[in-house]
């Protein structure tokens, strides 16, 4: 019995000892796991655990470490699974409410740890862990509670804050009903913000731009989470209002709508203030206009309007808008006129647009011009000194009485057309090839020929120094001609002509046209051109040279090619030839065309038309005109230099003759032989190949006429003597005829009149006088016969007088020059004018002298005898 009691007592003491040790260990763990170690972050608290694990009453080998108290929503929570007696590292699996934990981006497991990045109410429940050896922990409960939330608000709540504006940030804490909060702010400013609910910025600058947030604290251990971030945008400038009008003109009895706005358009909260006249004036009231909406008003008064915006308390103002002038329309309507009024203005021309207003009265006017989108303030005249394509378009104008807001309507649009380039006239010359002494017609044309153009005509003078021409006005063309054509009479030699047009004051000129030539095939001593070989057609790659001769030491050969281009062969070389002295040696690049010589003294030679042939046969024909009566030989030539056989010659496409020797000779050329010639032949008598040459024109000129003139002394003696005798005989005849006529007249009158009348007639007869004073000059004799004098106030009576004039116009001097030829012409003309009973006679004596061979001298002067008998007044009247 004693032994039994002793054993029971020993077991009691042992259990007590073990129980006390367990309680001590559990109490220590409770102290270590009393609460989580919380590290606060921007998105929530991080909850981790330090200390001994909590062992279950069922002494398992696995222990789950978890928060002992509730965590806040959004916190990061980490749970750890530990072995009571760890022998090695093992991975653990985690379970929630008895099911395996779903692993995702918010729930991560690594080794023996499980982390919930942002805990939420759905994460509440009981959690366990288990090792691979089936060691399982006791269940632990996770509780999640929602904390008080802080929110930042902005007053006034504008999307953009402008420089200088006042604003207030307010930290609002939702839920909990607690009012004793202290506040903490996170701002971009380096200055420490106040620990108050409101954070006020009195004058915003760009340094206040950035992110703002806040949180609330109850004490050192309890606080809200940080609020969401609010981004504050502060613009570095003060905005400026913009004013526009739907129409700047108020029609009679109408109105205009004005609109004021502030940029950027996303800014809000603006009220608008309106001004008329000066910007510093008081804002308009509803008595001055009709309020509309969205920053619009309706006005019916003319004037200068402004606006600006404002918002907030105190009011923050924008800058003033630009001014808009609203004009009250009056009835006058202007008209735009152009001077000079051409259909199209040329590039570079000077013009003036005028704004004309009818019934202007005595008021002083100001003018506005509108061109495209630009409004210009100018005088009534809008001058363009040098027109260009930028000046094209529509022009409008209006007038305003100076010092008032009333104005006219805009005029109708006047469309100004300006050409892109300076005009280039077109010159034509007819004929291109001269007949000796023929007239040449020049025609100069420009666009819009009736638009005030005058035409100026020039001769082209060669300038050998720079392969160009200078231009000399043709006499009579100094002031230009209204006609676009000009006739040059008596042209005998090759000449170059130029024209240009001008109009306006000062004169605006077109470009000069490139010289156009009229060509003569006749050579003259001042300048002549020869071709070597002397024929029209030449084989390609055949050496050809052109030589100039005449009264000059420096020459150039000019060419007008078949494709219409003017070029020169000069000493500085050219594409198609080089000038060496007075000869142009042409290379393989020369072309068919008309060629002539030009000298430094301004002379043009005869012109020749030569062609280059790429075939195997050419026609050999003279390059210069052939004189009537001369003999000429046409030939047919092969490129191989062989003489062709069985040659046919054609004139104007008709067969003229078939020859065997390759040449056709015309012994005495006549004008009828002129025409286009070509030939056709073979290279051998039995050859089958036949060639046809191109055709060329053979020109025939008239032979000079030689007239036999009498010796010079006979001309001077016989001519005047015969003339005087004829005049004396004529005067005697006229005198007798007139006297007999007057006698008949007086007898017829005396038969019908009385004595008084007869007395008057006899008295008139006594007044008949002869007046024949000798008048000496250059071999000139005048003789006058005066008839009856007229009464002072009476009607014209028949009066007969004659004038005899003998002229001998000859070069004075002792040197005698006898012409090779001379001629005497005597022409007696008697005419009767039936209206006035006039008879007169004229005797002409002409003497011509021609130049000696090889010498230049003037022709002898003409000798003329004039005799006139005509009625008229007495010489003393």
Secondary structure as UniProt FT lines:
FT   HELIX           2..32
FT   STRAND          37..40
FT   STRAND          45..48
FT   TURN            57..58
FT   STRAND          62..65
FT   STRAND          71..72
FT   TURN            73..74
FT   STRAND          76..83
FT   TURN            84..85
FT   STRAND          92..96
FT   TURN            97..98
FT   STRAND          99..100
FT   STRAND          107..110
FT   TURN            111..112
FT   STRAND          113..116
FT   HELIX           121..123
FT   STRAND          125..131
FT   TURN            132..133
FT   STRAND          140..142
FT   STRAND          144..145
FT   STRAND          149..155
FT   STRAND          161..162
FT   TURN            163..164
FT   STRAND          167..174
FT   STRAND          182..186
FT   STRAND          198..201
FT   HELIX           206..208
FT   STRAND          210..217
FT   STRAND          230..232
FT   STRAND          234..235
FT   STRAND          240..245
FT   STRAND          249..250
FT   TURN            252..253
FT   STRAND          256..262
FT   TURN            265..266
FT   STRAND          271..276
FT   TURN            279..280
FT   TURN            286..288
FT   STRAND          290..291
FT   STRAND          296..299
FT   STRAND          303..311
FT   TURN            312..315
FT   STRAND          316..317
FT   STRAND          324..333
FT   STRAND          335..339
FT   TURN            347..348
FT   STRAND          351..356
FT   TURN            361..362
FT   STRAND          365..371
FT   TURN            372..373
FT   STRAND          374..378
FT   STRAND          381..384
FT   HELIX           389..391
FT   STRAND          393..401
FT   TURN            402..403
FT   STRAND          406..409
FT   STRAND          414..416
FT   STRAND          426..430
FT   TURN            436..437
FT   STRAND          438..445
FT   TURN            449..450
FT   STRAND          454..463
FT   TURN            464..467
FT   STRAND          468..473
FT   TURN            475..476
FT   TURN            478..479
FT   STRAND          485..491
FT   STRAND          495..503
FT   TURN            504..507
FT   STRAND          508..509
FT   STRAND          516..519
FT   TURN            525..526
FT   STRAND          527..532
FT   STRAND          537..539
FT   TURN            540..541
FT   STRAND          544..550
FT   STRAND          555..561
FT   TURN            562..563
FT   STRAND          566..569
FT   TURN            571..572
FT   STRAND          577..580
FT   TURN            581..582
FT   STRAND          583..586
FT   TURN            588..589
FT   STRAND          593..599
FT   TURN            600..601
FT   STRAND          604..613
FT   STRAND          617..620
FT   STRAND          626..627
FT   TURN            628..629
FT   STRAND          632..638
FT   TURN            639..640
FT   STRAND          645..651
FT   TURN            652..653
FT   STRAND          654..659
FT   STRAND          663..666
FT   HELIX           671..673
FT   STRAND          675..682
FT   TURN            685..686
FT   STRAND          690..692
FT   STRAND          696..698
FT   STRAND          700..701
FT   HELIX           712..750
FT   TURN            751..752
FT   HELIX           755..766
FT   STRAND          801..808
FT   STRAND          824..833
FT   TURN            834..837
FT   STRAND          838..847
FT   TURN            853..854
FT   STRAND          863..870
FT   TURN            875..876
//
